[in-house]
Amino acid sequence: MIYFTKKIIRPALCLLVFLYSNKVEAQISSIQHLIDRLEGFKNFSYQSVHKKRDMSPDTTIALNKELFSKDQNDKLFGYHYRIETNHTTETFHTIQIYTEKGLFILSPSDSTFFAETDTHSDYYESLIGKLKSLKEFYNKKPFKISMLRDTIVNGVAHSHLIANRYDKLENKEHLYANDDYYIDKQTGLPSLITIKARYELNGLLFDYYDEKKYFDFKIDRSDITQADFSIPKKFKPRIAQITMALLDTGTSAPDFTLSDVNGKQVSLSQLRGNVVVLDFYFIGCGGCMASIKPLNAIYEKYKNKGLIIASLTERDSKRAVLEFEKLHAIKYTGFINGSGVVKSYHVSFFPTFYLIDRGGKIRNVFESCNDDFEEKLTSLLKTPLIKKN
């Protein structure tokens, strides 16, 4: 009986292992096929429309023009590339050029450029970069990749591939990330990639949506030369800007008048007699997001003792701030259009916090939000909250 069991079970187990390994290989082979398809070209270019919505309810839209040329000697990417990104929802227009000389960032608005030492670049948002990143992520921790029914996109038949990068339940919250690839059956290239996700960061939940539509593919062009990856002569090296030091403690805090998200105009001078924490932030900044829960806790603890927390953003819309405050139950007041205040307080890093005492003097200033942020800010607040001027 034991012999019979071993005789049956062992082959069955081997078969299951074989089928599982084939399934895993089949899953990743669909991604590898797309990578091989692109890497089979000497060069390729395309345009794309990129829509993205992350921590802010606002959707950013960018128009991209991307050109890649194979370079077998390049150990980092294997390509020379030129990526132009022009945001239609922001005044943000850049060109990235990468060759054996390194990565350069060009700014068409002022015709300047500078060398970028950080290897993190728009390459990882490109089509080839996105596919290779997905493969690398899969190799570290395999996930489910499925072929769904063919579908029609803009009147053209497409294969539909979905990669379920993660799917789990944490603290009764469903967290997930699904990448949908729609592949033109005629060209064998993606024409649409969407990413839908829900994730947790610093105790906050965020819904993420990313959509990229690809068009105007051109492959193995004979007119591509090194000039396509050269910095145009009209671009001049950017002169390093001198970062002004934050305002000194003991000095009078510059006055300002801003509208809060409810349309009420408030000046700093009107808040005299209270202890004021100025929180310079923007939606999406990691440290800014990490400060929300501690600031809420501090505000609830000291709001009846004369504490006011004013969060100032220079880039987020009124609608975005209102929805963001509602989503995360923010108790303190948010102000918009704070670019003038950012300049007058010499803020260049986010988040930055100014602590202003009851007499309008700067008591303390610091940048970033570390693990001991709540303890640190509480300690700094004790004296000015107790002291009556």
N, C-alpha and C positions, 0 to 999 in steps of 0.2 A: 504493500500500500504506500509505504514511504517512497519506494523507488518510483512507483507510478506517479505520485504527486510531484516529485522532483522532475520527472521526465516531461510532465505536462507544463508545470509552472515555469521552469527555467526558459524554455523556448518562448513561452507567452510573454515573460518579462523582457526577453531580448527583443521580441517583436514590438512591444510597447516602447522600449527605448529607441528602437530604430525609427518607428513612426514619429515619435516626439522629436527626434533629432532632425528628421526630414521636414517636419512641420516648421521647426525653428529656422532651418536653412531656407525653406520656401518663403517664410515671412520676410527675412532680411534680403533675400534675393531680389525681391521687387524693388527695394531701395537701391541695391547695388546695380540693378539694371539701369536705373535712371542715371546713376553716377557714371556708369560705363558709357552710356549714351552721350553724355556731355563731354566726357574725357576723350571720346573718340574723335572730337573735332580739334583742329589746330587752333582755331579761335571761334568764339561765338559772342554775339551781342543780342540784347533785347531791351525792351522798355517795360516798365511796370507801374501800376498804380497801387500804392500801399496805404491801406486804411488800418488804423490801430486805436484801440480803446483799452486802457489799462486801469490805473488807479483813479483817474479822472473820468467823469461821465462824458467829457468832450472827446470827440473823435478827431485824431490828427490824420491828415491826408498828404501824401508825398508822391511826387512824380519822379521816377528814377530812370536813368539811362546807364546801362552797364555793359562793359566790354572786357572780355577775358582772352588772353593769348597765352598758350602753353609755354612754359619755360622749364625744361627738364632739370635745369641746374638749381632751381629754387627749392630749397629744403623746407620752407615754411608753408607755402601754399601750392607751389607747382605752377603758378601763373603770374604774369604781369596783369594788372587790372586797372581799370578806370571806372569809378562809380560816381555818378553825379546825382545828387539828391536835392530836390527843390520842393520844400513844404509849401502847400497852398494855404494852409491854415495858420502858419507862423511865418515870420520874416527870417527864414532860415534856409540858406542855399549854400551847399558845399560841394566840392569835388575832391575825391580821394584818388590819388595816383600811387600805385605801388610797383616798384621795379627792384632790381638788385641794389639800387642806391638807397632803398628804404621806402617808408610811407610818408607821403606829403599831403597836407590838408590845404586846399585852395579855397579862398573866399571871394567869389565873384563880385560881391557888393563893394569891396574896397580894393580888389585886385592884389591881394596879399596872399602869402603862403607861409607855412611853417612845417618843420619836420616833426613827425609824431613818433615818439619812442615806444608807446604802448602798442603791443601787437594786436590788442582788441580793436577791431576795425569793422567797417561795414561789410567786409568780406563775409562775416558770419551771418549777415542778413541777406546775402546774395543767394541765388538759386543753388549753385554748387556748394557754397558754404553751408547752407541750411541742410542739404541732403547729407553732407559728410558729418555734420554735427549730430544729425538724427542717427546715423549709423554708429557713430562713436558712443552715443548715449545707449543705444541698443546693445552694443558689445559689452558695456559695463554691467548692464542689468536688462536682460531681454524682456520685452513687453509684447503685447498682442498687436499684430499687423494683419489686417483683413482686406480682402478684395470684395467690394460690394457690387451690386448690379451696375451695369453701364448706365450712364445718364447723359442727358443732352445739356450742353452749356453753349449759349449763344448759337443755337441751331446746329451744333457740331457734336458728334458722338464722342464721349469721353469714358475712359476707364476711371473707376472711383476706388481709391486706396485710402484706408484710414489706419492711422497709428495711434493706439491708445497708450500714450506714454506713461500715465499713471492713473489709477482709479482706486481710491481708498476712503475709508470712513474714519474721521478723527474728531473726537469730541462731538459726535452726532452730526458732523458736517461732512457733506459729500464733496471731496476734493478730487479733481480730475484734470486731464489735459489730453485733448484729442486733436490730431493733425489730419486734415482731409486733403488729399492730393487728387486733383482732377486732371487726367492725362489725355491729351488730344490723341485719338487713335490713329490719325493720319501722320502726325509728326513724331509721336512717341515722346513728346515733351509736355511738362505741366503747363496749363494755361491759367490755373487757379489753385492757390493753396490757402486754406483757412485753418486757424488755430483757435480753439475754444477751450478755456480753462477756468478753473476756480482754485484759488490757492490761499494759503494763510501766511501772513508776514507780520511779525511782531504782535501777534495776538489779534490782528485784523484780517477780515476776509475780503478778497477782491475777486471780481469777475473780469476775465481777460478775453479780448477778441482781436484777432489779427487776420487781415485779409490782403492777399497780394495777387493781382491779376497781371499776367504776363502776355505780351504781344510783340509783334514786329521782330520775331527771331530771325537772325541772320547768322549763317554758319560758314566757316572756312572761306572768309572773304580774302581776296587777293590784294585788296587795297590797304590792309592793316600794316603799318610800319611802326618803327620805334617812336616816331613823332607823335603818334597817338597816345603815348605814355610819357610825354615830355611836358614840363611846365611851360606854358606859353610865355613869351618874352615880356608881355605887358604885366605879368604878375611879379611883384617885388617881395623880398623877404619881410615878414611882419616884424615890426619893432616891438620888443617885449614891453608890455604895459606894466607900469609900476603899481603894485597893489598898495593902496593906502591903508595905514594901520587903523585898527578899530579905535573908536573914540576913547579917550582916557577916563578912568574913573575919577570922580570928584568934579567933573565938568558938568555944565548944564546940558541936559538933553535937548537937542534941537526940536523946536515945536513943529507940528505938522497938522494938517486937517485932511481927513480921509472919510470916505463913505463906507459904512459897514454893509454887510450883505443885505440888510433890510432897507437900505437907502438913507439911513440916518447919518448925518455928518457929525463927526466927533473930532475935536482937536486935543492934542496932548495936554495943552494948558488947562483944558476943562477938567482933566482928570487929576489936577493938582490936589494934594491931600490924600491920595491913594497911593499904594505901592503898585507900580506897573511893571509887568513883564512883557517886553516886546519880543514876539516870536516871529522871526523872519523865516519863511518856509515856502515851499511850493509842493503841490500834489505830485507824488511820485518819487520824491526824494526819500531815500531809505531812512536816514536819520530823522527826517521830519515826521515820517510815519511812526517811527519808534517812540517819538515824544508825545504822541496823542494821549495814550492811556495815563502816563505820569502827569501830564498837564491837567487832564480831567480830574485826576485824584487830588492834585494840589489845589486846584480851583475850588472843588467841592469842600475841601477842608478849611480854606482861608477866605472864601468869598465874603463872609460876613465880618471879616476883620480888616476890610479895606484893600483886598487884593483884586486887581484887574489884570487879566491876561488878554492881550491884543495880538492876534495872529495876522501878519501882513504878507500878502502875496503880490508879486508884480506881474505874474504871467497868467494866472488862472482866471477864468471868466466868473461872473457873478453866479450864473446858473451852476457851473461846476462846483463852486464853493458851497452853495446852498445844498446841493444834492450830497456832497461829500460830508458836510456837517450832519445832515440828517441820517445818512447811512451809518456813520460811526458815533452817533449820539454825542457830538462835541458840545460841551457846555459853555465854553468861553466864546468871545466874539471874534469873527473873522472880518478883515478889511481887504478891499481889492484896490487895484491900480496903485500899488505902493512903490513904483519905480523911483519916484523922487525921494521917498524916505530911505530906500535902499542905498541911494547915492549919498544922501546927507549923513547916514550912519556908517558909511564906508563898508557896507556888507558885500563880500565877494564869495562867501562860503555859506552853504545852507545845511542844517539850520544854524542860525546865530541868535543868541538870546542876550538882550539888554535888560538889566534889572535897575529900575529907576525908583528912587525913594520918594517919600511924601512931599519933599521940597523940590522935586524936579531934577535932582542930581543923579548922575549915573553912579550907581553903587557897585555894579559888577557887570562884566561882559564875558561871554565865552562862546565857543563854537562847538558843534557836534553834540550828539546825544549818546552817551555810553550807558553801560548797564547800571551804573550808580547815579544816573541822571536825577531821579526823583529824590534820592537822599541828598545829593549835592545841592539841588535847587532849594529844597526845604531848609537846609542848613543856612544857605545864603539869605533866605527870606526872613528868618527869625528875628534878627535885629531890626531891620527897617519896618517890619510889621508891628513890632512892639513899641518902637520909638515913635512918639508923636512930635512933629515939628511945630 
